[in-house]
Amino acid sequence: MDWERHKKDWPHAGTSRFILSKPHKWHVQEVGAGPMLLLLHGAGGATQSFRHLIPLLSKAYRVVAVDLPGQGFTRLGAQARCGLEYMAEDIAKLCMSQGWQPQAIIGHSAGAAVAFDLAPRLPAPTPRIIGINAALSHFKGVAGLMFPLMAKALAVMPGVAAIFTASNSNPRSIQRLIDGTGSTLPPEDLRYYGALVSDRDHVNATLQMMAQWDLRPLLKRLPQSGLKGLLIAGAADRAVPAETSRNLSEKIAGLEYAELLGLGHLAHEEAPEEVAALILGYLAKNAPD
C-alpha cells in the first residue's frame, strides 16, 4: 500500500516508522513505555486491526504492532516467505535487530499461529502468548483437502489479485465480508478494510500467505512446547469457531481460555475494553518465567 496516500487518515499514523530487516521493509507502530507487547494481525488485516486496543494497552505497556509481510504497509521482499514458519523466522530477525524482547505476543486469528511459532525463536524468557480467535485448526472434511489446493492455484494465477480488488472493494462487499465473520463494525472502521482489499499488493500477499500456510508442524509441536498463554474466543465467531481455542486450552497445559458472548471474529475491534481487560488481567498475574 502507498503510505504517502494513506498516512493522513491511517490510525495511529504518528507512531508509524519503517524498518529494513531483510528480506522485508516493515511497517511498525510503537507507543507507550514499560514491558513490551508485540501485536500481530490476522490474514488480510494490518495494524489498523488494533486501532482501539493500542491506546488501552499502551497505558501500562510499550506496544509494538507490525504489519505482516506484504500486508498493510510492509513491503514484501521475498514472495516465497509468506508461510507460517518463514514469517515467524523473519519477525524473529526483526525483533533481534531492534533489541525487542516482548513480555507477550498478542496475535489475532492467523497472527496467533505466527505468535506460537515465533515465541520459541526469541531469547529467554519466552514470551506469553495471547491469541484472539486464534486460527489454530485445519479445515475439516473435503474443505481441508480442497482449500490448500485452491489457495495455491489462485496465488499463481495472473490477475487474480486485480479481480479480487475490483469485485470486493465497494462498501457493500466490505460489509458482507465483515458480516461473514460474525462481527459488526461501524462504517468508519469498515473503510480501513476497504482500503486494504482495494490494494493489489496487499491482496496478493494475503493470497500468498493462504497458499503457503501449513499448520501441521506447529500443531505437532505445541503439546510439548511448554508455551503459556491465554486464548480469547468470541462465541459468535463464524470464521474460527470458539471450540478451536477451547479444545486447544484443554489439551495443552499452560493455556488458559476466556470466551466472550455475542462477539465475532473481530472481537477486539467490537469490544476493545473487554478484550483489553482480559489481556491486562492475565498479564498482571502471569509474567514470563
C-alpha positions as CSV (number, residue, x, y, z in Angstrom):
1,M,0.0,0.0,0.0
2,D,1.1,3.6,-0.7
3,W,1.9,5.1,2.7
4,E,2.0,8.7,1.3
5,R,-1.6,8.2,0.1
6,H,-3.0,6.9,3.4
7,K,-0.8,8.3,6.2
8,K,-3.1,11.3,6.7
9,D,-6.0,9.2,8.0
10,W,-4.5,5.9,9.0
11,P,-5.0,5.0,12.6
12,H,-2.0,6.0,14.8
13,A,0.0,7.1,11.8
14,G,2.0,9.4,14.0
15,T,3.5,6.3,15.7
16,S,4.5,4.6,12.4
17,R,8.0,4.0,11.2
18,F,9.7,1.7,8.6
19,I,12.5,-0.8,9.4
20,L,14.5,-2.6,6.8
21,S,15.2,-6.1,8.1
22,K,15.8,-8.4,5.2
23,P,14.1,-9.6,3.2
24,H,11.2,-7.1,4.0
25,K,10.8,-3.4,4.8
26,W,8.5,-3.5,7.8
27,H,5.8,-1.0,8.8
28,V,5.8,-0.8,12.6
29,Q,3.7,1.3,15.1
30,E,5.2,1.9,18.5
31,V,3.7,3.7,21.5
32,G,3.9,3.6,25.3
33,A,6.6,2.6,27.8
34,G,7.3,-0.3,30.1
35,P,7.4,-4.1,29.3
36,M,6.9,-4.7,25.6
37,L,3.8,-6.2,23.9
38,L,4.1,-7.3,20.3
39,L,0.9,-7.3,18.2
40,L,0.4,-9.4,15.1
41,H,-2.8,-9.0,13.0
42,G,-4.6,-11.8,11.1
43,A,-4.5,-12.6,7.4
44,G,-5.8,-9.7,5.3
45,G,-5.6,-7.2,8.1
46,A,-3.0,-4.7,9.2
47,T,-2.1,-2.6,12.2
48,Q,-5.5,-0.8,12.0
49,S,-7.0,-4.0,13.4
50,F,-5.6,-3.0,16.8
51,R,-6.5,0.7,16.5
52,H,-8.9,0.6,19.5
53,L,-6.8,-1.8,21.6
54,I,-3.4,0.0,21.3
55,P,-4.5,3.1,23.4
56,L,-5.8,0.8,26.2
57,L,-2.7,-1.4,26.3
58,S,-0.2,1.4,26.0
59,K,-1.3,2.9,29.3
60,A,0.8,0.3,31.0
61,Y,3.0,-1.2,28.3
62,R,5.2,-0.4,25.4
63,V,3.1,-1.6,22.4
64,V,4.6,-2.5,19.1
65,A,2.3,-3.5,16.2
66,V,3.7,-4.9,13.0
67,D,2.2,-5.4,9.5
68,L,2.9,-8.9,8.2
69,P,5.0,-9.3,5.1
70,G,3.3,-7.7,2.1
71,Q,0.2,-6.8,4.0
72,G,-0.7,-3.3,5.1
73,F,2.3,-1.1,4.5
74,T,5.1,-3.7,5.0
75,R,6.9,-4.1,1.7
76,L,7.3,-7.8,0.7
77,G,10.9,-8.6,-0.1
78,A,10.5,-12.3,-0.9
79,Q,7.2,-13.7,-2.2
80,A,8.2,-17.3,-1.2
81,R,8.4,-16.2,2.5
82,C,4.7,-15.7,3.3
83,G,4.2,-19.1,5.0
84,L,3.9,-19.5,8.8
85,E,7.4,-20.6,9.6
86,Y,9.1,-18.1,7.3
87,M,7.1,-15.3,8.7
88,A,7.9,-16.3,12.3
89,E,11.6,-16.6,11.3
90,D,11.6,-13.1,9.7
91,I,9.8,-11.5,12.6
92,A,12.3,-13.1,15.0
93,K,15.1,-11.5,12.9
94,L,13.3,-8.1,13.1
95,C,12.9,-8.4,16.9
96,M,16.6,-9.3,17.4
97,S,17.7,-6.4,15.1
98,Q,15.8,-4.0,17.2
99,G,16.6,-5.5,20.5
100,W,12.9,-6.2,21.2
101,Q,12.2,-8.7,23.9
102,P,8.4,-8.8,24.3
103,Q,6.8,-9.9,27.5
104,A,3.8,-11.2,25.5
105,I,2.9,-11.6,21.8
106,I,-0.7,-10.8,21.1
107,G,-2.0,-12.4,17.8
108,H,-5.3,-12.2,16.1
109,S,-6.5,-15.2,14.1
110,A,-3.6,-16.3,11.9
111,G,-1.4,-13.9,13.7
112,A,-1.9,-16.0,16.8
113,A,-0.4,-19.0,14.9
114,V,2.5,-16.9,14.0
115,A,2.9,-15.9,17.6
116,F,3.0,-19.5,18.8
117,D,5.7,-20.3,16.1
118,L,7.6,-17.1,16.9
119,A,7.8,-17.2,20.7
120,P,10.3,-20.1,21.0
121,R,12.6,-18.4,18.5
122,L,13.1,-15.4,20.8
123,P,15.6,-15.2,23.6
124,A,14.5,-16.3,27.1
125,P,12.4,-15.6,28.9
126,T,9.9,-16.9,26.4
127,P,7.0,-14.5,25.9
128,R,3.5,-15.3,26.9
129,I,1.1,-15.7,24.0
130,I,-2.4,-14.2,23.9
131,G,-4.5,-15.4,21.0
132,I,-7.7,-13.6,19.9
133,N,-9.8,-16.1,17.9
134,A,-6.7,-18.0,17.2
135,A,-6.7,-19.8,13.8
136,L,-5.1,-23.0,15.1
137,S,-7.1,-25.7,13.4
138,H,-7.4,-27.3,10.0
139,F,-10.5,-27.1,7.8
140,K,-12.4,-30.3,8.2
141,G,-13.5,-32.9,5.6
142,V,-13.4,-32.0,1.9
143,A,-12.6,-28.4,2.7
144,G,-9.4,-29.5,4.4
145,L,-8.3,-31.1,1.2
146,M,-9.6,-28.5,-1.3
147,F,-8.7,-25.2,0.4
148,P,-4.9,-25.6,0.2
149,L,-5.1,-26.6,-3.4
150,M,-7.4,-23.8,-4.4
151,A,-5.3,-21.2,-2.5
152,K,-2.2,-22.4,-4.3
153,A,-3.9,-22.2,-7.6
154,L,-5.3,-18.7,-7.0
155,A,-1.9,-17.4,-5.8
156,V,-0.1,-18.4,-9.0
157,M,-2.9,-17.3,-11.4
158,P,-2.1,-13.9,-13.1
159,G,-4.6,-11.2,-12.4
160,V,-6.4,-12.8,-9.5
161,A,-5.4,-10.0,-7.1
162,A,-6.8,-7.4,-9.5
163,I,-10.0,-9.3,-10.0
164,F,-10.5,-9.6,-6.2
165,T,-9.8,-6.0,-5.6
166,A,-12.2,-4.9,-8.3
167,S,-15.0,-7.2,-7.1
168,N,-14.7,-6.7,-3.3
169,S,-13.7,-3.1,-2.8
170,N,-17.1,-1.5,-2.8
171,P,-18.8,-0.7,0.6
172,R,-21.5,-3.4,0.3
173,S,-18.9,-6.1,-0.4
174,I,-16.8,-5.0,2.5
175,Q,-19.9,-5.1,4.8
176,R,-20.7,-8.6,3.6
177,L,-17.1,-9.7,4.2
178,I,-17.1,-8.4,7.8
179,D,-20.6,-9.7,8.5
180,G,-19.5,-13.1,7.4
181,T,-17.0,-13.2,10.4
182,G,-19.8,-12.8,12.9
183,S,-18.7,-9.3,13.8
184,T,-20.4,-5.9,13.4
185,L,-18.2,-2.8,12.8
186,P,-19.3,0.8,12.2
187,P,-18.7,2.4,8.8
188,E,-15.7,4.5,10.0
189,D,-13.9,1.2,10.8
190,L,-15.0,-0.6,7.7
191,R,-13.4,1.9,5.5
192,Y,-9.9,0.7,6.5
193,Y,-10.8,-2.8,5.3
194,G,-12.0,-1.2,2.1
195,A,-8.6,0.4,1.6
196,L,-6.8,-2.9,2.3
197,V,-8.9,-5.0,-0.2
198,S,-8.6,-2.3,-2.8
199,D,-4.8,-2.7,-2.9
200,R,-3.4,-5.4,-5.2
201,D,-0.1,-5.8,-3.4
202,H,-1.9,-6.4,-0.1
203,V,-4.3,-8.9,-1.7
204,N,-1.5,-10.7,-3.4
205,A,0.4,-11.1,-0.2
206,T,-2.7,-12.4,1.6
207,L,-3.2,-14.9,-1.2
208,Q,0.4,-16.0,-1.0
209,M,0.0,-16.4,2.8
210,M,-3.0,-18.6,2.3
211,A,-1.3,-20.7,-0.3
212,Q,1.8,-21.2,1.8
213,W,0.0,-21.8,5.1
214,D,0.8,-25.1,6.8
215,L,-0.2,-25.6,10.5
216,R,0.8,-29.2,10.7
217,P,4.4,-28.8,12.1
218,L,3.2,-26.2,14.6
219,L,0.3,-28.2,15.9
220,K,2.5,-31.3,16.2
221,R,5.0,-29.3,18.4
222,L,2.5,-27.4,20.6
223,P,1.6,-30.1,23.2
224,Q,5.2,-30.5,24.2
225,S,6.2,-26.9,23.7
226,G,5.8,-25.7,27.2
227,L,4.3,-22.4,25.9
228,K,2.0,-20.5,28.2
229,G,-0.7,-18.0,27.4
230,L,-4.4,-17.1,27.1
231,L,-6.8,-17.9,24.3
232,I,-9.7,-15.5,23.9
233,A,-12.6,-16.5,21.7
234,G,-15.7,-14.8,20.5
235,A,-18.7,-17.1,20.9
236,A,-20.3,-15.7,17.7
237,D,-17.1,-16.1,15.6
238,R,-18.1,-17.6,12.1
239,A,-14.6,-17.7,10.8
240,V,-12.8,-19.7,13.6
241,P,-15.3,-21.4,16.0
242,A,-14.7,-20.8,19.7
243,E,-14.4,-24.5,20.2
244,T,-11.0,-24.3,18.4
245,S,-9.5,-22.3,21.3
246,R,-11.5,-24.1,23.9
247,N,-10.3,-27.5,22.8
248,L,-6.7,-26.4,22.5
249,S,-6.7,-25.0,26.0
250,E,-8.0,-28.3,27.3
251,K,-5.2,-30.3,25.5
252,I,-2.3,-28.0,26.3
253,A,-1.2,-27.3,29.9
254,G,-0.3,-23.7,30.4
255,L,-3.1,-22.3,28.1
256,E,-6.0,-20.5,29.7
257,Y,-9.3,-19.9,28.0
258,A,-11.8,-17.0,28.0
259,E,-15.0,-16.7,26.0
260,L,-16.8,-13.5,25.1
261,L,-20.5,-13.9,24.4
262,G,-22.0,-12.1,21.4
263,L,-18.7,-11.2,19.7
264,G,-17.4,-12.4,16.4
265,H,-14.0,-12.9,14.8
266,L,-13.1,-9.3,15.2
267,A,-13.9,-9.3,18.9
268,H,-11.0,-6.9,19.8
269,E,-12.4,-4.3,17.4
270,E,-16.1,-4.8,18.5
271,A,-15.3,-4.7,22.3
272,P,-11.8,-3.5,22.8
273,E,-12.4,-2.6,26.5
274,E,-13.5,-6.2,27.3
275,V,-10.6,-7.7,25.4
276,A,-8.1,-5.3,27.0
277,A,-9.4,-6.2,30.4
278,L,-8.8,-9.9,29.8
279,I,-5.3,-9.2,28.4
280,L,-4.2,-6.9,31.2
281,G,-5.7,-9.1,33.9
282,Y,-3.9,-12.1,32.6
283,L,-0.5,-10.3,32.2
284,A,-0.8,-8.9,35.7
285,K,-0.9,-12.5,37.1
286,N,1.5,-14.1,34.6
287,A,4.9,-12.6,34.0
288,P,7.3,-14.6,31.9
289,D,9.4,-17.2,33.8
